[in-house]
Amino acid sequence: MVVVLLWLWRKMLMNEPLEISKLKNAAIIIVGVYVLKMLFQVGLMYYSLKQNPLGVYLLPGQGTNYFVQSVWLLTKPLVLGVLVGVGLVLLALAIKRLTNRPWFDLTDYFILFITGFIMAFPNFLLLLVGSLALMIIWQISVSLILKRPIQERLPLGPFLILVTVIHLILINFNFYQQFLTTLRLR
């Protein structure tokens, strides 16, 4: 997932045009990798329970719903990711429609879905706040360097991707997980 995000980020920074077909393929790859990972985890859990003499009683049909509950716990982030991605796209469409201003490009909708899917619930709040903070810092620094205010539209995509990549890297560290727990985002 990080490789696809970095590829998209590089294309955006180099001002190369992002074709909608490539963005669709990127979204399909990211969702597909996540679904394959989830299916592998479910298969591995089923195999482990099947091999264990006591684990057989935790499988469906043996009087318990442990396996079904475990599969739901594994698929819940996938469902929430899709809901968050679609919700962010719908929010962007509503903002564009209510304000009648060109806030978002067509590519921004795909980037919103991809990053919202990866961050899921409740980390999408971190995605929105982090990307808006980076946009503000970028705008202020460029304005200070050029000594004049910038009037053109700032693209949203690179900041969303940067926050998502930073999150995917930092999630492997204990201090970041404790920070997310403190913010009740974990």
LOTOR-564194 format. One record per residue (C-alpha): z, y, x; residue number from 1; residue in one letter. Coordinates in Angstrom, 1 decimal, padded with zeros to 4 digits. Last residue first. Example, Ala and Ser with C-alpha at 12.3 -4.5 7.8 and 13.67 -1.06 7.14 Angstrom:
! residues 2
@up->007.1 | north->-001.1 | east->013.7 | seq->2 | type->S
@up->007.8 | north->-004.5 | east->012.3 | seq->1 | type->A
END
This chain:
! residues 186
@up->018.7 | north->003.5 | east->-007.1 | seq->186 | type->R
@up->018.1 | north->007.1 | east->-008.2 | seq->185 | type->L
@up->021.8 | north->007.8 | east->-008.9 | seq->184 | type->R
@up->021.7 | north->010.8 | east->-006.4 | seq->183 | type->L
@up->024.4 | north->009.0 | east->-004.4 | seq->182 | type->T
@up->022.5 | north->005.7 | east->-004.7 | seq->181 | type->T
@up->019.4 | north->007.5 | east->-003.4 | seq->180 | type->L
@up->021.4 | north->008.8 | east->-000.4 | seq->179 | type->F
@up->022.9 | north->005.3 | east->000.2 | seq->178 | type->Q
@up->019.3 | north->003.9 | east->000.2 | seq->177 | type->Q
@up->018.3 | north->006.6 | east->002.7 | seq->176 | type->Y
@up->021.2 | north->005.8 | east->005.0 | seq->175 | type->F
@up->020.4 | north->002.1 | east->004.9 | seq->174 | type->N
@up->016.8 | north->002.3 | east->006.1 | seq->173 | type->F
@up->013.9 | north->000.4 | east->004.7 | seq->172 | type->N
@up->013.5 | north->002.9 | east->001.8 | seq->171 | type->I
@up->012.6 | north->005.4 | east->004.5 | seq->170 | type->L
@up->009.1 | north->004.1 | east->005.1 | seq->169 | type->I
@up->008.1 | north->003.8 | east->001.4 | seq->168 | type->L
@up->009.7 | north->007.2 | east->000.7 | seq->167 | type->H
@up->007.8 | north->008.9 | east->003.5 | seq->166 | type->I
@up->004.6 | north->007.3 | east->002.2 | seq->165 | type->V
@up->005.3 | north->008.5 | east->-001.4 | seq->164 | type->T
@up->006.2 | north->012.0 | east->-000.3 | seq->163 | type->V
@up->003.0 | north->012.3 | east->001.7 | seq->162 | type->L
@up->000.9 | north->010.9 | east->-001.1 | seq->161 | type->I
@up->002.3 | north->013.4 | east->-003.6 | seq->160 | type->L
@up->001.8 | north->016.3 | east->-001.1 | seq->159 | type->F
@up->-001.8 | north->015.3 | east->-000.3 | seq->158 | type->P
@up->-002.7 | north->015.0 | east->-004.1 | seq->157 | type->G
@up->-001.5 | north->018.4 | east->-005.4 | seq->156 | type->L
@up->-004.3 | north->020.5 | east->-004.1 | seq->155 | type->P
@up->-003.3 | north->024.2 | east->-003.6 | seq->154 | type->L
@up->-005.4 | north->026.5 | east->-005.8 | seq->153 | type->R
@up->-006.6 | north->029.6 | east->-004.0 | seq->152 | type->E
@up->-004.8 | north->033.0 | east->-003.8 | seq->151 | type->Q
@up->-002.9 | north->032.7 | east->-000.5 | seq->150 | type->I
@up->-000.7 | north->035.7 | east->000.1 | seq->149 | type->P
@up->-001.2 | north->037.7 | east->003.3 | seq->148 | type->R
@up->000.4 | north->037.6 | east->006.8 | seq->147 | type->K
@up->-001.8 | north->034.6 | east->007.8 | seq->146 | type->L
@up->001.2 | north->032.8 | east->009.4 | seq->145 | type->I
@up->003.7 | north->034.0 | east->006.8 | seq->144 | type->L
@up->001.3 | north->033.0 | east->003.9 | seq->143 | type->S
@up->000.7 | north->029.6 | east->005.5 | seq->142 | type->V
@up->004.4 | north->029.0 | east->005.9 | seq->141 | type->S
@up->005.2 | north->030.1 | east->002.3 | seq->140 | type->I
@up->002.5 | north->027.9 | east->000.8 | seq->139 | type->Q
@up->003.5 | north->024.9 | east->002.9 | seq->138 | type->W
@up->007.2 | north->025.3 | east->002.0 | seq->137 | type->I
@up->006.3 | north->025.6 | east->-001.7 | seq->136 | type->I
@up->004.0 | north->022.6 | east->-001.6 | seq->135 | type->M
@up->006.6 | north->020.5 | east->000.2 | seq->134 | type->L
@up->009.2 | north->021.5 | east->-002.4 | seq->133 | type->A
@up->006.8 | north->020.6 | east->-005.2 | seq->132 | type->L
@up->006.1 | north->017.2 | east->-003.5 | seq->131 | type->S
@up->009.7 | north->016.4 | east->-003.1 | seq->130 | type->G
@up->010.7 | north->017.4 | east->-006.7 | seq->129 | type->V
@up->007.9 | north->015.4 | east->-008.3 | seq->128 | type->L
@up->008.3 | north->012.3 | east->-006.1 | seq->127 | type->L
@up->012.1 | north->012.4 | east->-006.2 | seq->126 | type->L
@up->011.8 | north->012.5 | east->-010.0 | seq->125 | type->L
@up->009.4 | north->009.6 | east->-009.8 | seq->124 | type->F
@up->012.2 | north->007.6 | east->-008.2 | seq->123 | type->N
@up->013.7 | north->006.8 | east->-011.6 | seq->122 | type->P
@up->011.5 | north->004.9 | east->-012.4 | seq->121 | type->F
@up->008.3 | north->004.0 | east->-010.5 | seq->120 | type->A
@up->007.6 | north->005.3 | east->-007.0 | seq->119 | type->M
@up->004.5 | north->003.1 | east->-006.6 | seq->118 | type->I
@up->003.2 | north->003.6 | east->-010.1 | seq->117 | type->F
@up->003.9 | north->007.3 | east->-010.0 | seq->116 | type->G
@up->002.0 | north->007.5 | east->-006.6 | seq->115 | type->T
@up->-001.0 | north->005.7 | east->-008.0 | seq->114 | type->I
@up->-001.0 | north->007.4 | east->-011.4 | seq->113 | type->F
@up->-000.6 | north->010.9 | east->-009.9 | seq->112 | type->L
@up->-003.3 | north->010.2 | east->-007.3 | seq->111 | type->I
@up->-005.7 | north->009.1 | east->-010.1 | seq->110 | type->F
@up->-004.9 | north->012.3 | east->-012.1 | seq->109 | type->Y
@up->-005.3 | north->014.5 | east->-009.0 | seq->108 | type->D
@up->-008.8 | north->013.1 | east->-008.4 | seq->107 | type->T
@up->-009.9 | north->014.6 | east->-011.7 | seq->106 | type->L
@up->-008.7 | north->018.0 | east->-010.6 | seq->105 | type->D
@up->-005.5 | north->019.5 | east->-011.8 | seq->104 | type->F
@up->-004.2 | north->023.0 | east->-012.4 | seq->103 | type->W
@up->-007.5 | north->024.4 | east->-013.8 | seq->102 | type->P
@up->-006.0 | north->026.7 | east->-016.4 | seq->101 | type->R
@up->-006.0 | north->026.4 | east->-020.2 | seq->100 | type->N
@up->-002.2 | north->026.5 | east->-020.1 | seq->99 | type->T
@up->-001.5 | north->024.0 | east->-022.9 | seq->98 | type->L
@up->-004.4 | north->021.6 | east->-022.1 | seq->97 | type->R
@up->-003.8 | north->021.5 | east->-018.4 | seq->96 | type->K
@up->-000.1 | north->020.9 | east->-018.9 | seq->95 | type->I
@up->-000.8 | north->018.2 | east->-021.5 | seq->94 | type->A
@up->-003.2 | north->016.5 | east->-019.1 | seq->93 | type->L
@up->-000.7 | north->016.6 | east->-016.3 | seq->92 | type->A
@up->002.0 | north->015.1 | east->-018.6 | seq->91 | type->L
@up->-000.4 | north->012.4 | east->-019.7 | seq->90 | type->L
@up->-001.1 | north->011.5 | east->-016.1 | seq->89 | type->V
@up->002.6 | north->011.5 | east->-015.3 | seq->88 | type->L
@up->003.3 | north->009.3 | east->-018.3 | seq->87 | type->G
@up->000.5 | north->006.8 | east->-017.3 | seq->86 | type->V
@up->002.0 | north->006.5 | east->-013.8 | seq->85 | type->G
@up->005.6 | north->006.3 | east->-015.1 | seq->84 | type->V
@up->004.7 | north->003.6 | east->-017.7 | seq->83 | type->L
@up->002.7 | north->001.6 | east->-015.1 | seq->82 | type->V
@up->005.6 | north->001.8 | east->-012.7 | seq->81 | type->G
@up->008.1 | north->000.9 | east->-015.4 | seq->80 | type->L
@up->006.1 | north->-002.3 | east->-016.2 | seq->79 | type->V
@up->005.9 | north->-003.2 | east->-012.5 | seq->78 | type->L
@up->009.5 | north->-002.4 | east->-011.9 | seq->77 | type->P
@up->010.5 | north->-004.7 | east->-014.8 | seq->76 | type->K
@up->008.4 | north->-007.6 | east->-013.6 | seq->75 | type->T
@up->011.0 | north->-009.0 | east->-011.2 | seq->74 | type->L
@up->014.0 | north->-008.5 | east->-013.5 | seq->73 | type->L
@up->012.0 | north->-010.0 | east->-016.4 | seq->72 | type->W
@up->011.2 | north->-013.0 | east->-014.2 | seq->71 | type->V
@up->015.0 | north->-013.4 | east->-013.6 | seq->70 | type->S
@up->015.7 | north->-013.1 | east->-017.3 | seq->69 | type->Q
@up->013.2 | north->-015.8 | east->-018.1 | seq->68 | type->V
@up->014.5 | north->-018.1 | east->-015.3 | seq->67 | type->F
@up->018.1 | north->-017.7 | east->-016.5 | seq->66 | type->Y
@up->017.2 | north->-018.4 | east->-020.2 | seq->65 | type->N
@up->019.4 | north->-021.4 | east->-020.5 | seq->64 | type->T
@up->019.3 | north->-024.7 | east->-022.5 | seq->63 | type->G
@up->017.1 | north->-026.8 | east->-020.3 | seq->62 | type->Q
@up->013.8 | north->-025.7 | east->-021.8 | seq->61 | type->G
@up->013.3 | north->-022.9 | east->-019.3 | seq->60 | type->P
@up->014.6 | north->-023.5 | east->-015.8 | seq->59 | type->L
@up->018.3 | north->-023.0 | east->-014.9 | seq->58 | type->L
@up->019.1 | north->-026.7 | east->-015.4 | seq->57 | type->Y
@up->016.6 | north->-027.7 | east->-012.7 | seq->56 | type->V
@up->018.5 | north->-025.5 | east->-010.3 | seq->55 | type->G
@up->021.3 | north->-028.2 | east->-010.1 | seq->54 | type->L
@up->019.2 | north->-030.7 | east->-008.3 | seq->53 | type->P
@up->017.4 | north->-028.0 | east->-006.3 | seq->52 | type->N
@up->013.7 | north->-028.5 | east->-005.8 | seq->51 | type->Q
@up->012.7 | north->-027.1 | east->-009.2 | seq->50 | type->K
@up->014.9 | north->-024.0 | east->-008.7 | seq->49 | type->L
@up->013.3 | north->-023.3 | east->-005.3 | seq->48 | type->S
@up->009.8 | north->-023.8 | east->-006.7 | seq->47 | type->Y
@up->010.5 | north->-021.5 | east->-009.6 | seq->46 | type->Y
@up->011.9 | north->-018.8 | east->-007.3 | seq->45 | type->M
@up->008.9 | north->-019.1 | east->-005.0 | seq->44 | type->L
@up->006.5 | north->-018.9 | east->-007.9 | seq->43 | type->G
@up->008.2 | north->-015.9 | east->-009.3 | seq->42 | type->V
@up->008.2 | north->-014.2 | east->-005.9 | seq->41 | type->Q
@up->004.5 | north->-015.0 | east->-005.4 | seq->40 | type->F
@up->003.7 | north->-013.6 | east->-008.8 | seq->39 | type->L
@up->005.5 | north->-010.4 | east->-008.0 | seq->38 | type->M
@up->003.7 | north->-010.0 | east->-004.7 | seq->37 | type->K
@up->000.4 | north->-010.7 | east->-006.4 | seq->36 | type->L
@up->001.2 | north->-008.1 | east->-009.0 | seq->35 | type->V
@up->002.1 | north->-005.5 | east->-006.4 | seq->34 | type->Y
@up->-001.1 | north->-006.2 | east->-004.4 | seq->33 | type->V
@up->-003.2 | north->-006.0 | east->-007.5 | seq->32 | type->G
@up->-001.6 | north->-002.6 | east->-008.5 | seq->31 | type->V
@up->-002.3 | north->-001.2 | east->-005.1 | seq->30 | type->I
@up->-005.8 | north->-002.7 | east->-004.9 | seq->29 | type->I
@up->-006.7 | north->-001.6 | east->-008.4 | seq->28 | type->I
@up->-005.5 | north->002.0 | east->-007.8 | seq->27 | type->A
@up->-007.5 | north->002.1 | east->-004.5 | seq->26 | type->A
@up->-010.6 | north->000.8 | east->-006.3 | seq->25 | type->N
@up->-010.3 | north->003.4 | east->-009.0 | seq->24 | type->K
@up->-009.9 | north->006.1 | east->-006.3 | seq->23 | type->L
@up->-013.0 | north->004.8 | east->-004.5 | seq->22 | type->K
@up->-015.0 | north->004.8 | east->-007.8 | seq->21 | type->S
@up->-013.8 | north->008.4 | east->-008.5 | seq->20 | type->I
@up->-015.3 | north->009.6 | east->-005.3 | seq->19 | type->E
@up->-013.0 | north->011.5 | east->-002.9 | seq->18 | type->L
@up->-014.9 | north->014.2 | east->-001.2 | seq->17 | type->P
@up->-014.0 | north->014.7 | east->002.5 | seq->16 | type->E
@up->-011.7 | north->017.7 | east->003.0 | seq->15 | type->N
@up->-010.4 | north->016.2 | east->006.2 | seq->14 | type->M
@up->-006.9 | north->016.4 | east->004.8 | seq->13 | type->L
@up->-008.0 | north->014.6 | east->001.6 | seq->12 | type->M
@up->-009.7 | north->011.8 | east->003.4 | seq->11 | type->K
@up->-006.7 | north->011.3 | east->005.6 | seq->10 | type->R
@up->-004.3 | north->011.2 | east->002.6 | seq->9 | type->W
@up->-006.5 | north->008.6 | east->000.9 | seq->8 | type->L
@up->-006.5 | north->006.4 | east->004.0 | seq->7 | type->W
@up->-002.7 | north->006.9 | east->004.4 | seq->6 | type->L
@up->-002.2 | north->005.8 | east->000.8 | seq->5 | type->L
@up->-004.4 | north->002.7 | east->001.2 | seq->4 | type->V
@up->-002.5 | north->001.8 | east->004.4 | seq->3 | type->V
@up->000.9 | north->002.4 | east->002.8 | seq->2 | type->V
@up->000.0 | north->000.0 | east->000.0 | seq->1 | type->M
END
